């Protein structure tokens, strides 16, 4: 059997960002509307700082109004909630994203609940989660929506396919399962306590790995020809003992990539796959939110 085809997230992310830039230009020209995104970062987590900088740069490149609020790690919860309230009321801001994780003294649920559902471009408010589960228009979490774009661009029509999602988080597992259901897949949500998990995975025409365990899903868990979407981002020591001894790490997914390449039909690499789609979808969600708040038909 030939090796799996790589699903190059960079190509699809660049394409989506270009489409977003066209939509932004058209909204400005036709309606005088400039979509605005506000990103809030509490503390100085290095990975979060990189993500926030990337979001700011890409939103500006797409022609959006972009604002970043960087707060000290010891910011009281009530100060963060006050800022969210101000952004909710700001007519120039159509999308609000509070970068997670937050410092331990701040309750994430309280902060996410304070964001207006209409401006919740991360798709994590319970109203948006409920609308998605009910099949109603919603702002959808960025990573799951990115997964679906990659699947539809590569596999095509998903109707009737069996999909297995390994992972049941509210960030990825549950929303991507809802989106697969909306695409007429037959969906199983599996997790760490699923009995005979390898056998369940082997039933999948589409296998989405979002469990947060490095290289957990082995090649013999995969149905020959299946589409494998690896959402995992895990840091592990280098195989090279010299690099490992120096404390150096690399990023791997939840799927054992080399083994999966010999079996799957399509597969996303890590890095270079789903992660690149997340920011692009965030921009699209901001445009969608801006259109809806202006009373225009959503994209």
C-alpha positions in Angstrom: 0.0 0.0 0.0 1.3 3.5 -0.9 2.0 6.0 1.9 -0.7 8.4 3.1 -1.2 11.7 1.5 -0.2 14.6 3.7 -2.9 17.2 4.6 -0.8 20.4 4.5 -2.4 22.8 6.9 -0.2 25.6 5.7 -1.8 25.6 2.2 -5.4 25.6 3.5 -4.7 28.2 6.2 -3.1 30.5 3.6 -6.1 30.0 1.3 -8.6 30.8 4.1 -6.7 33.9 5.3 -6.8 35.2 1.7 -10.5 34.6 1.5 -11.0 36.4 4.9 -9.0 39.4 3.6 -11.3 39.5 0.5 -14.3 39.5 2.8 -12.9 42.2 5.0 -12.2 44.4 2.0 -15.7 43.9 0.7 -17.3 44.7 4.0 -15.3 47.9 4.2 -16.1 48.9 0.6 -19.8 48.0 0.7 -20.8 48.7 4.3 -18.0 50.7 5.9 -17.6 47.9 8.3 -14.2 46.8 9.6 -14.3 43.6 11.6 -12.5 44.1 15.0 -10.8 41.4 17.1 -9.7 41.9 20.7 -7.3 39.3 22.3 -6.7 39.3 26.0 -3.5 37.8 27.5 -3.1 37.4 31.3 0.4 36.7 32.4 3.5 35.9 30.3 3.3 32.2 29.3 5.8 31.9 26.4 3.5 29.7 24.3 0.5 31.9 24.8 2.6 35.0 23.9 3.5 33.4 20.6 -0.1 32.5 19.9 -1.4 36.0 20.8 1.3 37.7 18.6 0.4 35.5 15.7 -3.3 36.3 16.1 -2.6 40.0 16.1 -0.3 39.9 13.1 -2.7 37.8 11.0 -5.7 39.9 11.9 -3.9 43.1 10.9 -2.7 41.5 7.6 -6.3 40.6 6.8 -7.2 44.3 7.2 -9.0 44.0 10.5 -9.1 46.3 13.5 -6.9 44.4 16.0 -6.4 45.1 19.7 -4.3 43.1 22.2 -4.6 43.6 26.0 -1.7 42.2 28.0 -2.4 42.0 31.7 -0.1 41.1 34.6 -0.3 37.5 35.9 -1.6 38.8 39.2 -4.5 40.7 37.7 -7.6 40.2 39.9 -10.5 38.3 38.3 -12.8 41.3 38.8 -10.5 43.5 36.7 -10.4 40.9 33.9 -14.2 40.7 34.0 -14.4 44.5 33.9 -12.3 44.5 30.7 -14.4 41.8 29.1 -17.5 44.0 29.9 -15.9 47.0 28.2 -15.1 45.0 25.1 -18.6 43.6 25.0 -19.9 47.2 24.8 -17.3 48.4 22.3 -18.9 48.8 18.8 -15.5 48.5 17.1 -14.9 45.1 18.6 -16.8 42.2 17.0 -14.8 39.3 18.4 -13.3 38.7 21.9 -10.8 36.0 22.7 -9.3 35.5 26.2 -6.2 33.4 25.8 -6.2 30.2 27.8 -4.9 28.9 30.1 -5.5 31.6 32.7 -3.6 32.0 36.0 -4.9 29.6 38.7 -6.6 32.3 40.7 -8.9 33.1 37.9 -12.0 30.9 37.2 -12.0 30.2 33.4 -15.7 29.4 33.3 -16.6 32.7 34.8 -14.5 34.6 32.3 -15.8 32.7 29.3 -19.4 33.1 30.5 -18.9 36.9 30.7 -18.0 37.2 27.0 -21.1 38.1 24.9 -22.1 35.0 22.9 -22.3 37.2 19.8 -18.6 38.1 20.2 -17.4 34.7 21.4 -15.1 33.9 18.4 -13.5 31.0 20.3 -17.0 29.4 20.4 -16.7 28.3 24.1 -19.7 30.1 25.6 -22.4 27.7 26.7 -24.9 29.5 24.4 -22.8 28.8 21.3 -22.1 25.2 22.5 -25.9 24.7 22.9 -26.7 26.2 19.5 -24.1 23.9 17.9 -25.5 20.9 19.6 -29.0 21.9 18.5 -27.9 22.3 14.8 -28.5 26.1 14.9 -26.1 28.8 13.6 -23.3 29.3 16.1 -19.8 30.6 16.5 -17.9 27.3 16.4 -14.6 26.6 18.2 -11.7 27.3 15.8 -9.8 24.0 16.0 -12.8 21.7 15.3 -14.0 24.0 12.4 -10.4 23.8 11.0 -10.5 20.0 11.2 -13.8 20.0 9.2 -12.4 22.3 6.5 -9.4 20.1 6.1 -11.6 17.0 5.8 -13.9 18.5 3.3 -11.1 19.9 1.2 -9.3 16.5 1.0 -11.9 13.7 1.5 -14.8 15.6 -0.1 -18.3 14.4 0.7 -18.4 13.0 4.2 -22.0 11.7 4.1 -22.4 8.2 5.4 -18.8 7.8 6.6 -18.0 6.3 10.0 -16.1 8.8 12.2 -14.4 8.1 15.5 -13.3 11.0 17.7 -10.8 10.1 20.4 -11.3 12.7 23.1 -14.3 14.3 24.7 -13.1 17.8 25.7 -15.4 20.8 25.2 -12.6 22.4 23.3 -12.2 19.9 20.5 -13.8 16.4 21.0 -17.4 17.3 21.5 -17.7 20.1 19.0 -15.9 18.2 16.2 -18.3 15.3 16.8 -21.3 17.7 16.4 -19.8 19.1 13.2 -19.3 15.5 11.9 -22.9 14.7 12.7 -24.0 17.8 10.8 -22.1 16.4 7.8 -24.1 13.2 8.0 -21.3 11.0 9.4 -22.0 8.2 11.8 -20.1 9.3 14.9 -18.5 7.6 17.9 -16.9 9.6 20.7 -14.2 7.5 22.3 -12.0 8.2 25.3 -9.5 6.8 27.7 -12.1 4.5 29.3 -13.5 3.1 26.0 -13.3 -0.7 26.0 -11.0 -2.1 23.3 -10.2 1.4 22.0 -8.0 0.1 19.1 -10.9 -2.0 17.7 -13.2 1.1 17.9 -10.6 3.2 16.1 -10.2 0.5 13.3 -13.9 1.1 12.4 -13.3 4.7 11.4 -13.2 6.0 7.9 -12.4 9.3 9.7 -10.3 9.2 12.8 -9.9 12.4 14.8 -7.3 12.2 17.6 -7.7 14.8 20.3 -6.8 13.0 23.5 -3.6 14.8 24.5 -1.3 11.7 24.8 1.8 11.6 22.6 1.8 8.9 19.9 -1.0 7.0 21.7 -2.7 5.9 18.5 -0.6 3.3 16.7 -0.6 2.3 13.1 -2.5 -0.9 13.7 -5.3 1.1 15.2 -6.1 2.7 11.9 -8.3 1.4 9.1 -6.5 1.1 5.8 -7.2 4.2 3.7 -8.8 6.2 6.6 -8.4 10.0 6.9 -6.5 10.8 10.2 -6.8 14.2 11.7 -4.3 14.6 14.5 -5.1 17.5 16.9 -2.6 16.6 19.5 0.3 19.0 20.4 2.6 17.2 22.8 6.2 18.1 23.8 8.5 15.0 24.2 12.3 14.6 24.5 14.2 14.1 21.3 15.0 10.5 20.3 18.6 11.6 20.0 20.1 10.9 23.4 22.5 13.9 23.2 19.6 16.3 22.5 17.4 14.6 25.1 20.2 14.9 27.7 20.4 18.6 27.0 16.7 18.9 27.8 15.6 19.6 24.2 12.1 18.7 23.2 10.1 18.3 20.0 6.4 18.5 19.2 4.5 15.3 18.3 0.8 14.5 17.9 -1.5 12.0 19.5 -0.9 9.6 16.5 2.3 7.6 15.9 3.0 9.4 12.6 5.5 7.0 11.0 3.3 4.0 11.6 0.1 5.8 10.5 1.7 7.0 7.3 1.9 3.3 6.2 -1.8 2.7 6.7 -3.9 5.9 6.4 -5.2 7.4 3.2 -4.7 11.0 4.4 -3.1 12.4 7.5 -2.3 15.7 9.1 1.3 16.2 10.3 2.2 17.7 13.7 3.4 20.4 13.4 2.1 21.7 10.1 -1.4 20.4 10.2 -4.5 21.4 12.2 -2.7 24.0 14.4 -2.1 26.3 11.4 -5.8 26.3 10.7 -6.8 27.6 14.1 -5.8 31.2 13.7 -7.2 31.3 10.1 -10.6 30.1 11.4 -10.5 32.6 14.2 -10.3 35.4 11.6 -13.2 33.8 9.7 -15.2 33.6 12.9 -14.5 37.3 13.6 -15.8 38.2 10.1 -18.9 36.1 10.7 -19.5 37.8 14.0 -19.1 41.2 12.5 -21.6 40.4 9.7 -24.2 39.1 12.2 -23.8 42.1 14.5 -24.3 44.4 11.6 -27.5 42.5 10.5 -25.9 41.2 7.4 -26.2 37.6 6.2 -23.5 35.5 7.8 -20.8 34.0 5.5 
